[in-house]
C-alpha cells in the first residue's frame, strides 16, 4: 500500500525528470463555471500525460539487477508511452500490451519511444493474459497502470504540486476534479491532499456508462461496468476500480462525478480556445465536470486536472467543429 513516505520518496526521484506542470486560469472559464477554475495542465507532462510520473517512479524504484531485465505493461496508450519513455531513459527493454482500438497516435508514439507493442482485442481477450503470453519466460517486471504502490506514489507528486500552486493562487478550500480510470492518479492526489491540504478534496470524474467509480463509491464496494469499450474517453476506461486504489478513494474522495462525451468534447474546445492547450476526451473529463456540473461542486473555486492531450487529429477536429463557435 502506498504511504505518504513513498510519495515523498517518489517526488525526490522525479526531480529533474518530470516537469512541474503549470496551473492555468481563464476568466472566460470562470464565467462559464460560476466560480474560479484552476486547471492543472498535466497534458504538458512528458509524453502528453501524467502517466510518466508513475512510470518513472515504479521503474526507478526497482532493484538494478531486476530493472536491467526490462519491463512490461498494459495500457490503452498514456501509461504505455510513459513506461516506454521511462524505460528508454533507463536504457532497458519495454514491451507494451495495447488494445487494438487504442488511438493510432498512442500506438505510434509508443513504438517511436522504443517499446515493442503487442496488440489485443479488449472485447474478447484479457490484457492480463496477453501480458503473460508476451512475458512467457517471466523475465520482465510488470508495471501496472494504477494498481502498483510505486505508480500511485509517482502520480501523487501531481497532488503535492497542486497543493502549493493552489496556495500561491490563494485557494485553500476547493474540490479537485480528477479524470479517473483505475484510480492511480486520483488516489495518489488524495493521499497528498490528506497530508498537506485537508481542505482540498478529490472527486473522481468519468464518462457516462463507464462510471464504475461513481457507482462503487456510492455502494462502498467495487462495481463492474456493463460496457468495456466504445467510448471516446479511452484513456479512462477500466472495467472496475483497482484493488489498491479503491480503498484509498473510498476513504478520502467525495462522490464521483459523471460527464457525457459531448461535454468532454466541449471542454476540449474551450481548453484550446481559452487556455491554448490540447486535451484528449478522457483528459478533459475533470474540466467538463467543473464547467457543466457546478451544481454538484462546493466552494468558490474548483481545481480540474487536465490529465492528457494525446488525441487523434480527427477527434480533435471533431471537437473544434462541434464546439468551435464559442
C-alpha positions as CSV (number, residue, x, y, z in Angstrom):
1,X,0.0,0.0,0.0
2,X,1.3,3.5,-0.9
3,X,2.2,5.7,2.0
4,X,3.0,9.4,2.3
5,X,6.6,8.4,2.8
6,X,6.5,6.6,-0.6
7,X,5.0,9.7,-2.1
8,X,7.8,11.9,-0.7
9,X,10.5,9.5,-1.9
10,X,8.9,9.3,-5.4
11,X,8.8,13.1,-5.6
12,X,12.5,13.2,-4.9
13,X,13.3,10.6,-7.5
14,X,11.2,12.5,-10.0
15,X,13.0,15.8,-9.5
16,X,15.0,16.7,-12.7
17,X,12.9,14.2,-14.7
18,X,9.2,15.0,-14.5
19,X,8.0,18.5,-15.4
20,X,6.3,20.7,-12.8
21,X,3.3,21.4,-15.0
22,X,1.5,24.8,-14.7
23,X,-1.8,25.7,-13.1
24,X,-3.7,27.7,-15.7
25,X,-6.7,30.1,-15.3
26,X,-9.1,32.0,-17.6
27,X,-11.8,34.5,-16.7
28,X,-13.8,33.0,-19.6
29,X,-13.9,29.6,-17.9
30,X,-14.7,31.2,-14.6
31,X,-17.7,32.8,-16.1
32,X,-19.0,29.5,-17.5
33,X,-18.4,27.7,-14.2
34,X,-19.7,30.4,-12.0
35,X,-16.6,30.1,-9.8
36,X,-12.8,30.3,-10.1
37,X,-11.4,27.4,-12.2
38,X,-7.8,26.3,-11.9
39,X,-6.6,23.8,-14.5
40,X,-3.6,21.6,-13.7
41,X,-2.1,21.1,-17.1
42,X,-0.7,17.5,-17.0
43,X,-1.3,17.4,-20.7
44,X,2.0,19.3,-20.8
45,X,3.9,16.5,-19.0
46,X,6.4,14.3,-20.8
47,X,4.6,12.0,-23.3
48,X,1.5,14.2,-23.0
49,X,0.1,12.9,-19.8
50,X,0.6,12.4,-16.0
51,X,1.4,8.8,-16.6
52,X,5.1,9.5,-17.0
53,X,5.3,10.3,-13.3
54,X,4.1,6.8,-12.2
55,X,6.2,5.1,-14.8
56,X,9.4,6.8,-13.8
57,X,8.6,6.2,-10.1
58,X,8.0,2.5,-10.5
59,X,11.0,1.8,-12.8
60,X,13.4,3.9,-10.8
61,X,12.3,2.0,-7.6
62,X,13.2,-1.4,-9.0
63,X,16.5,-3.0,-7.8
64,X,19.1,-2.6,-10.5
65,X,19.5,-6.3,-11.1
66,X,15.7,-6.6,-11.7
67,X,15.4,-3.5,-13.7
68,X,18.1,-4.4,-16.2
69,X,15.9,-7.3,-17.5
70,X,13.3,-4.9,-18.7
71,X,9.6,-4.2,-18.1
72,X,6.2,-5.0,-19.5
73,X,3.0,-3.0,-19.2
74,X,-0.6,-3.0,-20.5
75,X,-2.3,0.2,-21.4
76,X,-4.6,2.0,-23.8
77,X,-1.9,4.4,-24.5
78,X,-0.9,7.0,-21.9
79,X,0.7,4.6,-19.4
80,X,2.2,2.8,-22.5
81,X,4.0,6.0,-23.5
82,X,5.1,6.8,-20.0
83,X,6.6,3.4,-19.5
84,X,8.2,3.4,-22.9
85,X,9.9,6.7,-22.3
86,X,11.0,5.9,-18.7
87,X,12.4,2.6,-19.9
88,X,14.3,4.1,-22.7
89,X,15.8,6.7,-20.3
90,X,16.9,3.8,-18.1
91,X,18.2,2.0,-21.2
92,X,16.1,-1.1,-20.7
93,X,13.7,-3.1,-22.8
94,X,10.0,-2.4,-22.7
95,X,7.1,-4.5,-24.0
96,X,3.7,-2.8,-24.1
97,X,0.3,-4.7,-24.5
98,X,-2.2,-2.3,-26.0
99,X,-5.9,-2.7,-27.2
100,X,-6.2,-2.8,-30.9
101,X,-8.8,0.0,-30.8
102,X,-6.4,2.4,-29.0
103,X,-5.9,5.8,-30.8
104,X,-3.4,5.4,-33.6
105,X,-1.3,8.3,-32.2
106,X,-0.8,6.4,-28.9
107,X,0.3,3.2,-30.6
108,X,2.6,5.0,-33.0
109,X,4.2,7.1,-30.2
110,X,4.7,4.1,-28.0
111,X,6.6,2.4,-30.8
112,X,8.6,5.5,-31.6
113,X,9.7,5.7,-28.0
114,X,11.4,2.3,-28.5
115,X,8.9,-0.1,-27.0
116,X,7.7,-3.4,-28.6
117,X,3.9,-3.2,-28.9
118,X,1.7,-6.2,-28.7
119,X,-2.0,-5.6,-29.7
120,X,-5.1,-7.4,-28.2
121,X,-8.9,-7.3,-28.6
122,X,-10.3,-5.9,-25.4
123,X,-13.8,-7.3,-26.2
124,X,-12.6,-10.9,-26.5
125,X,-9.2,-11.0,-24.8
126,X,-7.8,-10.3,-21.4
127,X,-5.0,-7.8,-21.2
128,X,-3.5,-9.7,-18.2
129,X,-3.4,-12.9,-20.2
130,X,-1.9,-11.1,-23.2
131,X,0.8,-9.7,-21.0
132,X,1.5,-13.2,-19.5
133,X,1.8,-14.6,-23.0
134,X,4.2,-11.8,-24.1
135,X,6.3,-12.4,-21.0
136,X,6.3,-16.2,-21.1
137,X,9.8,-16.6,-19.6
138,X,8.9,-14.2,-16.7
139,X,12.0,-12.1,-17.2
140,X,10.2,-8.7,-17.5
141,X,8.8,-6.8,-14.5
142,X,5.1,-5.8,-14.8
143,X,4.5,-2.1,-14.3
144,X,0.7,-1.9,-13.7
145,X,-1.1,1.2,-14.9
146,X,-2.6,2.0,-11.5
147,X,-2.6,-0.9,-9.0
148,X,1.1,-0.5,-8.1
149,X,2.2,1.3,-4.9
150,X,5.1,3.0,-6.6
151,X,2.9,4.1,-9.6
152,X,0.4,5.6,-7.1
153,X,3.3,7.3,-5.3
154,X,4.6,8.8,-8.5
155,X,1.2,10.1,-9.5
156,X,0.9,11.6,-6.0
157,X,3.6,14.1,-6.9
158,X,0.9,15.8,-9.0
159,X,-1.1,16.3,-5.8
160,X,1.9,17.8,-4.0
161,X,2.4,20.3,-6.8
162,X,-1.4,21.1,-6.7
163,X,-1.2,21.9,-3.0
164,X,1.5,24.6,-3.4
165,X,0.3,26.0,-6.7
166,X,-3.2,26.4,-5.2
167,X,-1.7,28.1,-2.2
168,X,0.1,30.6,-4.4
169,X,-3.2,31.4,-6.1
170,X,-4.9,31.9,-2.7
171,X,-7.0,28.8,-2.9
172,X,-7.2,26.8,0.3
173,X,-10.7,25.2,0.1
174,X,-11.7,23.5,-3.1
175,X,-12.6,20.3,-4.8
176,X,-10.0,18.7,-7.1
177,X,-11.7,17.0,-10.1
178,X,-9.6,14.1,-11.5
179,X,-10.4,12.1,-14.7
180,X,-10.4,8.6,-13.3
181,X,-9.9,5.2,-14.9
182,X,-8.3,2.7,-12.4
183,X,-7.7,5.5,-9.9
184,X,-3.9,5.7,-9.7
185,X,-3.8,9.5,-10.1
186,X,-6.9,10.2,-8.0
187,X,-5.7,8.0,-5.1
188,X,-2.1,9.5,-5.3
189,X,-3.5,13.0,-5.2
190,X,-5.9,12.1,-2.4
191,X,-3.0,10.9,-0.3
192,X,-1.1,14.1,-0.9
193,X,-4.0,16.3,0.0
194,X,-4.6,14.4,3.2
195,X,-1.1,15.1,4.2
196,X,-0.7,18.7,3.0
197,X,-4.1,20.3,2.4
198,X,-7.1,18.7,4.1
199,X,-9.4,21.4,2.8
200,X,-8.8,20.2,-0.8
201,X,-10.9,17.1,-1.7
202,X,-10.6,14.7,-4.6
203,X,-13.7,14.0,-6.8
204,X,-13.4,11.3,-9.5
205,X,-14.7,12.2,-13.0
206,X,-15.8,9.6,-15.5
207,X,-17.7,9.3,-18.8
208,X,-21.3,8.2,-18.8
209,X,-21.8,4.4,-19.0
210,X,-18.2,3.8,-17.8
211,X,-18.6,5.3,-14.3
212,X,-17.6,2.4,-12.2
213,X,-16.0,4.6,-9.6
214,X,-19.2,6.7,-9.2
215,X,-21.2,3.5,-8.7
216,X,-18.6,1.9,-6.5
217,X,-18.2,5.0,-4.2
218,X,-22.0,5.0,-3.7
219,X,-22.1,1.3,-3.0
220,X,-19.0,1.2,-0.8
221,X,-17.6,-1.7,-2.8
222,X,-16.1,-2.2,-6.3
223,X,-18.7,-2.3,-9.1
224,X,-18.0,-3.6,-12.6
225,X,-19.0,-1.6,-15.7
226,X,-21.6,-3.3,-18.0
227,X,-19.7,-1.9,-21.1
228,X,-16.0,-2.4,-21.6
229,X,-15.3,-0.4,-24.8
230,X,-16.8,2.1,-27.2
231,X,-16.0,5.5,-25.7
232,X,-14.1,8.4,-27.0
233,X,-12.7,8.7,-23.5
234,X,-10.4,5.6,-24.0
235,X,-7.8,6.9,-21.6
236,X,-10.1,6.4,-18.6
237,X,-12.0,3.3,-19.5
238,X,-11.4,0.5,-17.0
239,X,-13.8,-2.4,-16.0
240,X,-13.7,-1.7,-12.3
241,X,-11.8,0.2,-9.6
242,X,-8.3,-1.0,-8.6
243,X,-7.7,-3.2,-5.6
244,X,-5.2,-0.8,-4.1
245,X,-6.8,2.4,-5.3
246,X,-10.4,1.9,-4.4
247,X,-9.9,1.7,-0.6
248,X,-7.9,4.9,-0.7
249,X,-10.6,6.8,-2.6
250,X,-13.5,5.2,-0.7
251,X,-11.9,6.7,2.4
252,X,-10.7,10.1,1.0
253,X,-12.7,11.0,-2.1
254,X,-16.1,12.7,-2.4
255,X,-19.0,11.4,-4.5
256,X,-18.0,10.5,-8.1
257,X,-19.0,12.8,-11.0
258,X,-20.2,11.7,-14.4
259,X,-19.9,13.6,-17.7
260,X,-21.0,13.0,-21.3
261,X,-18.8,12.6,-24.3
262,X,-20.2,15.8,-25.7
263,X,-19.3,17.7,-22.5
264,X,-15.7,16.3,-22.8
265,X,-15.6,17.5,-26.5
266,X,-16.9,20.9,-25.5
267,X,-14.3,21.2,-22.7
268,X,-11.6,20.3,-25.2
269,X,-12.7,23.1,-27.5
270,X,-12.8,25.6,-24.6
271,X,-9.4,24.5,-23.3
272,X,-7.9,25.1,-26.7
273,X,-9.6,28.5,-27.3
274,X,-9.2,29.9,-23.7
275,X,-6.1,28.2,-22.4
276,X,-4.3,27.2,-25.7
277,X,-3.8,23.6,-24.6
278,X,-4.7,20.4,-26.4
279,X,-6.7,17.8,-24.4
280,X,-8.0,14.3,-25.3
281,X,-11.6,13.4,-24.4
282,X,-10.7,11.5,-21.2
283,X,-8.2,14.1,-20.2
284,X,-10.9,16.8,-20.4
285,X,-13.4,15.0,-18.1
286,X,-12.4,16.9,-15.0
287,X,-12.7,20.3,-16.8
288,X,-16.1,19.2,-18.2
289,X,-17.3,18.4,-14.7
290,X,-16.1,21.8,-13.5
291,X,-17.8,23.7,-16.3
292,X,-21.0,21.9,-16.7
293,X,-21.8,20.3,-13.4
294,X,-21.2,23.1,-11.0
295,X,-24.4,22.3,-9.0
296,X,-22.5,19.2,-7.7
297,X,-19.5,21.2,-6.6
298,X,-19.0,23.1,-3.3
299,X,-16.9,26.2,-2.9
300,X,-15.9,29.4,-4.7
301,X,-13.1,27.7,-6.6
302,X,-12.5,24.3,-8.3
303,X,-9.3,22.6,-9.5
304,X,-9.6,20.5,-12.6
305,X,-6.7,18.2,-13.6
306,X,-6.2,18.1,-17.3
307,X,-4.7,14.6,-17.4
308,X,-3.7,14.1,-21.0
309,X,-3.5,15.5,-24.5
310,X,-2.8,12.5,-26.7
311,X,-5.7,12.9,-29.1
312,X,-6.1,11.7,-32.7
313,X,-6.3,14.6,-35.2
314,X,-9.8,13.5,-36.3
315,X,-11.2,13.6,-32.8
316,X,-9.7,17.0,-32.0
317,X,-11.0,18.4,-35.3
318,X,-14.5,17.0,-34.4
319,X,-14.4,18.8,-31.0
320,X,-13.4,22.1,-32.6
321,X,-16.0,21.7,-35.4
322,X,-18.8,20.9,-33.0
323,X,-18.0,23.4,-30.3
324,X,-15.6,25.8,-32.0
325,X,-18.1,28.8,-32.2
326,X,-17.9,29.8,-28.5
